[in-house]
């Protein structure tokens, strides 16, 4: 695969189209540690080095400008000049937007609805529309390609991990997500998207030739992003999702779980593109810190066949059957105080009810595939290819 050039790479190269979109503007930059070009120069450095525009403000998403803050309502201590869009204030205020003409968004997403950067993008677009500010999105690859997997968000379960009716694995780049927001919310302005060059929606990040920089503390590798649309669901349970290990979201377990029985149960489901290896592990922080957990590591053997959300549901089903200590976590979670965390992660209470009812794996497959087909049909009707 040839080298992919991101929107930021095009800005760094001072391409005419990229410069024209921003010439003379006072810019607010929404970025994080992964906002780098292929030479690893950060967006703030690139934007502050040009006289074509003025870098007037900085904004950070969840995990902070420097990416050091952990998960779920832990707020980073950003430098004083940075406006945090995570915590008590998640949508830019009139004061934050005063004195700028446009917000430039350069965030590496991971292709999953609940990864909060796409919610922050939506809130920025909404706030900018109310105050007549432009939004310019520098596009980046969806690291897990263009496949779509349900479930799709039920608006009754909208939260900061899902504000719009996206499937759990949405299959779009962040620039495409920005354009899609305009189709579902006519109250926001059409964003300017500085697109990539040399890439296709279907490719995985490690085919792009770009350097992988962790967009959040527990997203160390592309392999993590591949499983994340399914294993992020475990944040809504008593199970460790592998935080505090070197393979977060690929390792799942809890104290007292028999790992060999669990692995056999999961292997019996014959899930596509995945194998399950029994193991014991000891998280150093987060859930069950310092305790020995029994569980499995997911080994993805075929990315194209692998279905992350189906795998996540199947693992939940297996743990629900074998783990006597299994519990659904209670609120709060990501500033939601009413619904179960699992329900806002899934975007519906249906998943929880099916797990509690020991529904067959085939029922989850039919549901998720139906939601994916419906979303893809809607996306085509809205003018998006595929």
N, C-alpha and C positions, 0 to 999 in steps of 0.2 A: 504494500500500500504506500502511495506517495505521501509526502509530508503534508499534514493539515496545518493551515494557518488560521488561527482564531481571529475574532474581531479585534482583540488587543494587539495581535501580531500586525494586523493591517494598520492600526493606529500608530504602532511603533515604527512601521515602515513609511509613515506619512503618505499613505495612499490618498489619492485625490478625493475619492468618494468619502473616505473616513474623515479627512480633514474638513471637507465641505460641510459635513453634517454638524460640526461643532465649532466652526470658525467664529471667533468673536464672542463666544458664549462664556458666561461665568458658570462653572460646572461644580456640582456636588458629586462625588464619587462614592458609590456603594461597592465595597470590595472586602476581601478577606485574604488569608495567606496564599490561597491557590490562584489569586488574581495575578498571574505572571505570564509573560510571553515565553516563547520557546527558548529564549536565552536565560530565563529565570529572572528577568528584570520585572519588578513589581509595577502594577498599574499606576500607583501613586507617583513613582519615580518617572514613569513615562509621561504622565499628564503634567507633572510639574516642570518638565524640561522643555515644554513647547511654548512659544509665544503666540501660537494661533488661537489659544483660548486661555482662560484663567481658571486654575484649580482653586475654588473658593471654599469648599467644605468637604468633609469626609464623613461617611456613614459606615456602620458595621452591622452585620446580621448576628444571628445566634452564634455563640462561641467566641465572638469578639474579633476585633481588628487583627489581633495577633493569633487568634485561634487556640487560646490556651484553656478556655472554660469548658467544663464537662457538660453533661446532658441535663435537660429538663429543669428549667427555672433557675439554673445557676448562671448568674450574670457576670460577664467579664469586666475587669477593671480597665476600660479602654483609656488611652491617652486623653488628656483634657480636650484636645481639639477635635476628637471624634464623637459624632452623635451616634449613640447606640440605639438600634431599632429592635432590641430584645430586652424584655423585662417589663417595667411598668409602662413604657412607651414603645409600641411596636409599629406604629404608623407615624411617619414624619409629621411634625407639627408645623403650623404656619411660621413660627419663629425659626425652626430648623431650615425651612425652605426660603426664608427671606434672604435677599441678596444673591440668589442664584437663578439662572435661566433654565437649567436642565439638570436632571439627575442621570448620570451615566452608571449603568448597572453592569458590573463585571464579576459574576459569581459562577463558580464551578458547581453545578447541580449534580445529583447522582441518579436522576431518572425516577425518583420515587415521590409520590404525592406528599408523604408525611415529612420529608426532609424540608425544614422550615424555610429554606431560601426562596422557594417558589411562592410561599405565602407572603414573605416580605416583599418580593417583587410585586405581587398584586396590590398590597397595601400602599407601596410607593406609587404605583400607577394611579391608584384611586386618589391619593392625596395630591399628586401633581395635577390631575385633571381638575380638581376643585380650585386650584390656585393658578391655573394657566401656565404650568411649567411643563417643559418637554421631558420625555423619558427616552433615553438612548440605551439600547441593550447591545452589549458586545457578545456575540454568540460564541458558544463553546460546545464541544461534543457532549452528547448524552453518553456517559461512559459505558452504559449497558445496552446500547443499540436502540433499535426502533420497535422492538416487540412491545405489545400492550397486554396487560393482565389485570383482570378485575380483582377485588370488587371496586365498584364506582361509589363515590361518596353520596350518601343520602343527605340532603341539605339539613335535615333535622339534627344531624351530628356534626355540623360545621364547627370548626375550632381552629386554633393556630397550627394544627397539623393537617388541616384540610378546610379551605374556605370556598372551594369551587368544585363542581362535579367532575373531578378527574378520577380515572382509575388509579389503583394503588401503584401500578407501574405504567406510567403515562406514555412512554415511547417517543417523547419529543425533546428537542434541544431547548435550552432556556429561552432562546430567541423565538422559537416556535410557540412555547408556552405563553410568552408575552403577547404574541399576535392572536393566539387563541383566546386570551382574556378579553381582548377587544371584541371578539365575536359573541361572547356571552354577557358582556357588560357594556352596553352602548354609552354608558356614562363616562367611560374612560377614553382618553385620546389614543389614536393609532400610534404605537411606539415606532421609533426609528430603530431598525435592527441592522447593525453592521455585521453581515454574515461571514461565515467561514469560507475558506477556499480549500479545495482539494479533498473534502470529506463527503461522506454519505451518512444519512441517518442510521443506517443499519450497522455501521462498524462499531467495534468495541474500542475503548480508549487506548488499549495497548497496541492497536493497529494504526494509531495516528502519528506516531513519532514524537508526540508531545511529552514533556516531563510530567509525571504524576506528583502533585503536591497535595498533602492531606487537606481536604476542605473542612474537616472537623477532626477532633482528637481521636475518634474511634472509627475513622475511615482510612486505614493505613494503606490500602491497596485496591486495585481494580477488582480483585477477587471478593473483597468485602462488599463492594457496591453490587456485585452480581447477585449475592444472596440476600442483600438488605431488604428488598421489597417484601420478602416473606418473614425474615427473622426479626425485623423491627417490631413485629407483633408481640414478641416476647417481652418487650418493655411494659406491656400491660398485664404481666403475670408475675408470679412469685419466682419464676425461673431466671437463672442467670443467662443473659444473652452474650456472655463471654467478655463483658467489660472487665477490665482488670486482668486480662490475659493478652497474649500477643496475637490472638486471632479473634477479635471481637466480631460478633454476628455469625461467625462460622462455627463457633463452639456453643453448645446449649446444654444446660444441666442444672441440677439441684442436689443438695445433700440427701442421701438415702435412696437415690434412684439407681436401680440395677442397670448398668450401662449395656451389658451383653443382651439382656432381654429387650431393652429399648432398641438397640441396633437391629436385632432380629425382627422386631415388630415393624420397624420402618422399612427394612429390606423387603418385607412381605407385601408392602404396598406397591412395589415396582414403579416407583416414581421416575419419570423420564429425566435422563441426564444427571443423575445423582446417585452417590453411594454414601453409606453411613458407617463410620468407624466408631466403635465403642471406646470411651476413654474416661479417665478421671482427671480433674483439674482443680486448681485452688486459686480463685480470684484474689488479687491483691487489693482491690477496692470495689466499691459498688455492692451489688447484691451478694450475700454469702461470703463477704471478704474474709479470707483466712480459713475458710472451711473447705473440706474436700467435697467436691461435687461429682456425681455420676452423670454421664450424658453421652453425647455424640459430637463428632465433627462432621460437617457436611463436606463432601468432596464432589465438586462439580466435574463430571466427566465429559459433558457435551453441553456447552453454553447455549447452542442453538435449540437443543431439545429441552433444556432445563426450564422449569416453570417455578419461579421463586415463590409466588404467593400460594400456589398449590402445595409446594413443599412445606411452607410455613404452617399452613392449615393442617397438613398431615402430621407434622411434628407436634403441634398442639394436641391433636387427637390422641397421639401415642402417649404423650406425657399425662394427659387427663386420665388415661386408663391405668397407667403404671405408677404414677407419683401420688402417694397418699397426701402429701403436703401441698399439692397443687392448689393455687388460689388465684383468682382474678384480683388484680390490684384495685384499690379504691382511689377516688379522686383525693387531692388534685393532681392534674397532669397537664403540663403545658398551658397553665392558666385556665383550665376547664375544671369547674367545681361541681358539675351536675352529673355527668355521665361517667360510666366506667372508662378507664383509659383504653381498654381493648376496643371499646365501641367507637371511640373517636379515631383510634388508629385504623381500624377496619373501615370506618366511615358508616357504620351500621351496627345494630345489635344482632343482626342475623347470624354473623359468624359465631359469636359467643353462644347463642342459643343452639346452633347446630353442633358445636363442640360439646356442650353440656348434654345434648341428646345423642351423642355418639353416632352422628351421621356418617355414612360411608364416604370414602375419598372421592368416589365417582360423583357424588352430589356437589362437592366443592368444585370439582373440575367443570361440571356442566354450568354451574352458576358463574364462575370466573370467566369461562370462555364466552358465555352469552353476554356478559357485561362488556367484555373486550370487543366483541363484534359490534355491539350497539354503539360503543364509543367511536370505533373506527368508521362506521357508517355516518355518524353525526359529523365527524371531523371531515370526511370527504364532502358532505353536503355543505360544509362551511368553507370549502375551498382548499383544504389541506390534502395533499397527496398521501395515500396510504392510511 
